[in-house]
Amino acid sequence: MVKINTNEKKDYRNESILKLCEFYPLYRKFICDLYTKDDFKLTKTQQMIVMSLWIHKSMSLTHLAAQISTSNEQATRAVGQLVKMGCVTRARNEINRRAIDIQLTDKAVEMIEETQKKALERIPETLRSMSDEDAKTLAESLDKVGDILIRYYDSQKPF
């Protein structure tokens, strides 16, 4: 864990960024282990697209590419494959006819819900042995972190 010099005035923004960087490899491994390729039958890029749409419901292709930190070309290829699989739909944006909006299909929603059930069955034993109090604290903290990050990134939409 990264330690911040406690003699100086605490910079919570920098500390938050350092903590997110520290948690990222752990979080990514945890999620990848839970949502295996066999369950989703999707590439990691496709998984990120589906999970982003699960949260945001509908996104422009440009915003989606930025959300998952990939190029528009890579996102377009992955979305095309997801369309063929029946997981997402593409439609012209009614306000900006040049923009393409991407949304999950009912098939994808069912797939996510089923995969979440399977993922819960595979939670590592170390996490299953967590006390109720620790589990509650972790859930509440992650909920707050998620709300803050979503609020921040949603306010940054230049698309």
N, C-alpha and C positions, 0 to 999 in steps of 0.2 A: 504494500500500500504506500502511496505517495504521502509524505508528511509535509505539511506547510509550516513554515517558521511561525511559532506562536507569539514571538516577541513583536512581530509586525502586525499592523492592522490587517485583519483577515479580509481577503479578497474572495468573496463567495462565488463570483462569476468564474474566476480562474479555477478555484477549487472544484466547482461543479463540472467544468470541462475536463479537468484531470480525472475526476471520478468516473465520468462517462467513458473516457478513453480506457480507464482501468477495467471497467466492467464489460466493455464491448466484447473482448475475446471470450470471456466466460459466458456472457449472454448468448452470443452467436453459437457457441458450441452446444449450449443447453438447448437452444431452439432447434438447431440442426439435428441433434440427437433425438429430440422428441418428434419432429416432423421429418422423418426419413423420406428419402426419395421413393421408397417402395410404397409408403402410405399415400403420398400426394401424387406420385408418378409425374412430378414436375421438376424442372431444373431449379436451381437456387434462385435464378433471376425470375423465373415464373412464379416461384413461391413468394418472392418479395412483392411482385406485382399483385398477386391474389390477396396477400395479407394487407397490403396498402389499400386496396379497394375494399377490403372487409372493414377497415377503419373509416375510410373517407367516402365510401359508397359510389361516388362518381368522380373521375378526374380526367383532365385533358391529357393527351398523350405526352405533351411537353412537361406538364407538371408531374406526371407519373414518372417520367424518366429522371427528372430532378430529384424527386422523392426517394428513389432507390439508387441514386448516384450512378446513373449509367447514361450512355448516349441515346439520343432520339432514335438512331438507327437500331441499336441493340434492343431498345424497348419496343420498337415497331416489329422487329422479328419475333420477339417473345410474345407480344400481344397477338400477332398473326397466328402463331402456333396455338395459343390459348383459345382463339376464336374457332379454329379448326376442331379443337377438343370440346367445344361447347361450354367453355368456362367463362368467357367474357363476350360482351357485345361491343361493337364500335358504332358510333353514330355521330353525325355532324352536330356541332354545337349550334343551338338555335340562335344565339346572340352573335357569335363569331363563326361564320360559315367555314372559315379556313381551319378552325380547330376541330379536333376529333375527341369526343368524350368516350371514355371506357368505363363499363360497368360489369359487375359480376352477374352471372346468370343464376337461376335457382339451382342448377346442377352444381355450380361451384360452391354456393352457400351450403348445400347438403354435404358436399365433400369436406368442407372446412369443419362443419359441425361433427361429422363422423370422425375426422382425424383428431379433433380436439378430445373426443371421448377416448380414442385409442392412446393419445398422448398422455392423458391423465393416468392410464393404466401403467405407463412406463416411467412414471416419475421415479428418479433414483431413490433408493432406500434412505440415503442420507437426508434427503428432503422430506421423506415421509416421516422420519423420526423427529422432525422439528416440533417443538412445543406449540400448543395452540396459540399462546401469547406471541411467540416469535412469528408464527405463520400469519397471524392477524397484523402484526406490525409490518411485516414484509409486504403483505397485500395492500395495506393502506399506503405505505411508502411508494410502492410501484405505481399505484393508482395516481398519486399526486405527481410523481415524476412524469408519467404518461400525459396527464392533463397539461402540465407545464410545457413539455416538449411539443405536444400537438398544438397548443395555443401559440407558442413561439413560431413554429414552422408554418402554421396556417396564416399567421399575420405577415409572413415573408413572401407570399405568393406574387411574384412579378410576372406571372404568366397570363 
